Amino acid sequence: MQQKNYISSFTENKMKIKAVFLTRFFFISMCLILIMNICVVYGSVDINLWDTGRIVFGAITGKFPSDIPERFIPIVLGVRLPRVLMSGLVGASLSISGAAMQGLLKNPLADGTTIGVSSGASLGAVIAIAFSAKSTLVSGLGTFLMSILFSFASICLILFLAKIIDFTLSTNTVILIGVIYSMFASSITSLITTLADKEIKNIVFWSMGSIAGSTYEEVVLMTVILIICSFVLMRNGVELNAFAIGEENAMHVGVDVRRVKLRIMALVSILIGVSVSISGTIGFVGLVIPHITRIFTGPNHKKLLPISMAIGAGFLMLADMFCRTMFSPIELPIGIITSFIGSILFVFIMIRKNSNKFRG
């Protein structure tokens, strides 16, 4: 009798926890939709929400209302909508990458750039910008493909070196090789930037991050990659929970530590490489958003990963909106806004955590 009561109580608590999670996820999803609408509507040219919705609906049906000024249509469909969608996708990619890396490496300061892939992707993009006019091959590949190519080459090199040093691919070894590779790639990037006199302005602006000029082709590609990678990462939520208590403990509960680690790092590398190739280097999103999300979800990665994606998408959409409207017609690089807000939020989160520990 007592055992039955225990089982029913456990099942009831589990259902309550699931209901609370679904309620929070629904609320955050509604907020995300609201943020997306605000970001599409708000800009240097005032277009109300009703007209914006009619323009989008007209694009679907192929017939635009006659009372809407023609100049509004390319602004909404050609500029704002793909840019807002892309900022949301990049924010979601960086956030889930940061959450996965923090769980995998058991390091609160980890994010998608910890293993050096971001530096490698940036190096590829800088090479493309600097030598596009001098090399037919580089010009043909473009910034997008060069960045992805170098991100894949970077993760392969990092894992190869880590395997030579430590066959088990321990966390400390991977982080150490990643940090060293980041310094190496950054030094080459700085050298190329110094030598590329004519393109130095483009390189510096790109390195600060920007989602301007996003196209629907890039949005579709980013969507497909994000869906595939995030689905696999979320399927590994239980394994990431096991990593949170240590690699040895994860091994004892049946987790194939080496295989899971390789899988997660490869998926994060893909997401980071594609994000950097499209938007440039955007800091603090993958570092701060998972910490904010844990306030609502706790450390369970099965809840943390999807909520991180939603919050990260909303955060970067708002940041991009501020970039293009705060000092209009001058547009700020999005990396400035994310670093400024992210650094303040991170300090606040750290103070809050330490104060809670002190009270406990």
Residue pairs with C-beta under 8 A, 6 or more apart in sequence:
21 297
21 303
24 296
24 297
24 307
25 306
25 307
25 310
28 296
28 307
28 310
28 311
28 314
29 310
31 314
32 88
32 310
32 313
32 314
35 314
35 317
35 318
36 84
36 85
36 88
36 317
37 49
37 52
38 321
39 80
39 84
39 87
39 317
39 318
39 320
39 321
40 52
40 76
40 80
40 81
40 84
41 47
41 48
41 49
41 52
42 321
42 325
43 75
43 80
43 321
43 324
43 325
44 324
44 325
44 328
44 329
45 72
45 75
47 55
47 72
47 75
47 76
51 68
51 72
52 76
54 64
54 65
54 68
55 64
55 68
55 72
55 73
55 76
55 77
56 76
56 77
56 81
58 64
58 65
58 68
58 73
59 77
64 73
82 214
82 215
82 216
82 218
82 219
83 211
83 212
83 214
83 320
84 317
84 320
84 321
85 214
85 219
86 211
86 214
86 218
86 219
86 222
86 278
86 279
87 211
87 214
87 279
87 313
87 316
87 317
87 319
87 320
87 334
88 313
88 314
88 316
88 317
89 219
89 222
89 223
89 226
89 313
90 211
90 222
90 275
90 278
90 279
90 282
90 316
91 285
91 289
91 312
91 313
91 314
91 315
91 316
91 317
92 226
92 230
92 309
92 310
92 312
92 313
93 222
93 225
93 226
93 229
93 230
93 271
93 272
93 274
93 275
93 312
94 111
94 112
94 271
94 272
94 275
94 282
94 285
94 286
94 289
94 312
94 316
95 285
95 286
95 289
95 290
95 293
95 308
95 309
95 311
95 312
95 313
95 315
96 229
96 230
96 233
96 271
96 305
96 308
96 309
96 312
97 111
97 112
97 268
97 271
97 272
97 286
98 110
98 111
98 112
98 285
98 286
98 287
98 289
98 290
98 308
99 286
99 289
99 290
99 293
99 301
99 304
99 305
99 308
100 233
100 236
100 240
100 264
100 267
100 268
100 301
100 305
101 107
101 110
101 111
101 112
101 114
101 115
101 264
101 268
101 286
102 108
102 110
102 111
102 290
103 240
103 241
103 243
103 244
103 301
103 304
104 110
104 171
104 240
104 243
104 261
104 264
104 265
105 114
105 171
105 174
105 175
106 171
106 243
106 244
106 246
107 114
107 171
107 175
108 291
109 287
110 175
110 287
111 286
111 287
112 118
112 268
112 271
112 272
112 275
112 286
113 119
113 182
113 272
113 286
114 175
114 178
114 179
115 155
115 158
115 174
115 175
115 177
115 178
115 265
115 268
115 269
116 154
116 158
116 177
116 178
116 179
116 180
116 181
116 182
116 185
117 151
117 154
117 155
117 158
117 268
117 269
117 272
117 273
118 151
118 182
118 272
118 276
118 281
119 154
119 181
119 182
119 185
119 186
119 189
120 150
120 151
120 153
120 154
120 155
120 181
120 185
120 273
121 147
121 148
121 150
121 151
121 154
121 272
121 273
121 276
121 277
122 147
122 185
122 189
122 207
122 276
122 280
122 281
123 150
123 185
123 188
123 189
123 192
124 146
124 147
124 148
124 149
124 150
124 151
124 277
125 143
125 146
125 147
125 150
125 206
125 276
125 277
125 280
126 189
126 192
126 193
126 203
126 206
126 207
127 138
127 146
127 150
127 192
128 138
128 141
128 142
128 143
128 146
128 147
129 143
129 196
129 199
129 202
129 203
129 206
130 192
130 193
130 195
130 196
130 199
130 203
131 138
131 196
132 138
132 139
132 142
132 143
133 139
133 198
133 199
138 146
141 149
143 206
143 277
144 218
144 277
144 278
145 277
146 277
147 273
147 274
147 276
147 277
148 273
148 274
148 277
150 273
151 269
151 270
151 272
151 273
151 274
151 276
151 277
152 269
152 270
152 273
154 181
154 185
154 269
155 265
155 266
155 269
157 181
158 174
158 177
158 178
158 181
159 169
159 174
159 262
159 265
161 177
161 181
162 169
162 173
162 174
162 177
163 169
165 173
165 177
166 173
168 257
168 258
169 258
169 261
169 262
170 247
171 247
174 261
174 265
192 203
193 200
193 203
193 204
193 207
194 200
196 203
205 333
206 280
207 280
207 281
207 335
208 280
208 281
208 333
208 334
208 335
208 336
209 279
209 280
209 281
209 282
209 283
209 333
209 334
209 335
209 336
209 338
210 279
210 280
210 323
210 331
210 333
210 334
211 278
211 279
211 320
211 334
212 324
212 331
214 278
218 278
221 274
222 274
222 275
222 278
225 270
225 271
225 274
226 271
229 267
229 270
229 271
230 305
230 306
230 309
232 263
232 267
233 264
233 267
233 268
233 305
234 302
234 305
234 306
236 260
236 263
236 264
236 301
237 300
237 301
237 302
237 304
237 305
238 301
238 302
239 250
239 255
239 260
240 264
240 301
240 305
241 299
241 300
241 301
241 302
242 249
242 250
242 253
242 255
243 250
243 255
243 257
243 260
244 299
244 301
247 257
250 257
251 257
275 282
279 334
280 333
280 335
281 335
282 316
282 334
282 335
282 338
283 335
283 338
283 339
283 342
284 338
284 339
284 341
284 342
284 343
284 345
284 346
285 312
285 315
285 316
285 338
285 342
286 312
287 342
287 346
288 342
288 345
288 346
288 349
289 308
289 311
289 312
289 315
290 304
290 308
291 346
291 349
292 311
292 345
292 349
293 304
293 307
293 308
293 311
294 304
296 307
297 303
297 304
297 307
298 304
315 338
316 334
316 338
319 334
319 337
319 338
319 341
320 334
322 332
322 337
323 331
323 332
323 333
323 334
323 336
323 337
324 331
324 332
326 332
